[in-house]
């Protein structure tokens, strides 16, 4: 996880430096296009993209934890494997449903604003 955060920080530091290394005319044209492109719709799309990413990451983390804890429980009590597996599948379905609902809400807000 630390490597991913370090890579993201490095990208945030390097990418602006690359964009600033351009001619004055190209920079002025880029600034004009940026000033006109930051409308409510563009920001709604940006927020929707971030929201969908967070919904998917949360769902994946939740399903991973459910599977991990179910395997631990089955290892402790092999005779209860059927009941544990049934509860795991049901809970994983609910978590996946919440991730999909989050993604749908983000898309709906992006396109309806």
C-alpha positions in Angstrom: 0.0 0.0 0.0 2.9 2.3 0.8 4.3 1.8 -2.7 1.0 2.7 -4.3 0.8 5.9 -2.3 4.4 6.8 -3.0 3.7 6.2 -6.8 0.6 8.4 -6.7 2.5 11.2 -4.9 5.3 10.9 -7.4 2.8 11.2 -10.3 1.2 14.2 -8.7 4.6 15.9 -8.4 5.9 15.0 -11.9 2.9 15.4 -14.1 2.4 19.2 -13.4 6.1 19.8 -14.0 5.8 18.1 -17.5 2.8 20.3 -18.4 4.6 23.5 -17.3 7.5 22.7 -19.6 5.9 24.1 -22.7 6.0 27.3 -24.8 4.2 30.4 -23.7 1.7 30.3 -26.6 0.8 26.7 -25.9 0.5 27.5 -22.2 -1.9 30.4 -22.9 -4.0 28.2 -25.1 -4.1 25.5 -22.4 -5.1 28.0 -19.7 -7.9 29.3 -21.9 -9.2 25.8 -22.6 -9.0 25.0 -18.9 -10.9 28.1 -17.8 -13.7 27.3 -20.2 -13.8 23.5 -19.4 -14.3 23.7 -15.7 -18.1 23.9 -15.8 -20.6 22.2 -13.5 -20.9 19.3 -15.9 -17.1 18.6 -15.9 -16.9 18.7 -12.2 -19.9 16.4 -11.9 -18.2 13.9 -14.1 -15.0 14.2 -12.1 -16.9 13.6 -8.9 -18.7 10.7 -10.4 -15.5 9.1 -11.5 -14.0 9.5 -8.0 -17.2 8.2 -6.4 -17.4 5.1 -8.6 -13.8 4.3 -7.9 -14.4 4.6 -4.1 -17.5 2.4 -4.4 -15.7 -0.3 -6.3 -12.7 -0.2 -3.9 -14.9 -0.4 -0.9 -16.9 -3.3 -2.3 -13.7 -5.2 -3.3 -12.2 -4.6 0.2 -15.4 -5.8 1.9 -15.7 -9.0 -0.2 -12.0 -9.8 0.4 -12.5 -9.4 4.1 -15.6 -11.6 4.0 -13.8 -14.3 2.2 -10.8 -14.1 4.5 -12.8 -14.4 7.7 -15.0 -17.2 6.2 -11.9 -19.3 5.4 -10.6 -18.6 9.0 -13.9 -19.7 10.5 -14.1 -22.9 8.3 -10.5 -23.7 9.4 -11.5 -23.4 13.0 -14.8 -25.3 12.7 -14.9 -27.6 9.6 -18.2 -29.1 10.6 -19.9 -25.8 10.2 -18.5 -25.2 6.7 -21.9 -25.3 5.0 -23.5 -22.7 7.2 -20.4 -20.4 7.1 -20.3 -20.6 3.3 -24.0 -19.8 3.0 -23.6 -16.7 5.2 -20.5 -15.7 3.3 -22.2 -15.8 -0.1 -25.2 -13.9 1.1 -23.1 -11.2 2.8 -20.9 -10.9 -0.3 -23.9 -10.5 -2.5 -25.1 -7.6 -0.2 -21.7 -5.9 -0.3 -21.6 -6.3 -4.1 -25.1 -4.8 -4.4 -24.0 -1.8 -2.3 -21.0 -1.2 -4.5 -23.2 -1.3 -7.6 -25.8 1.0 -6.0 -23.0 3.5 -5.3 -21.8 3.3 -8.9 -25.3 3.8 -10.3 -25.9 6.8 -8.0 -22.7 8.4 -9.1 -23.5 7.9 -12.7 -27.1 9.2 -12.2 -25.9 12.3 -10.4 -23.3 12.9 -13.1 -25.7 12.7 -16.0 -28.7 14.3 -14.3 -26.9 17.5 -13.0 
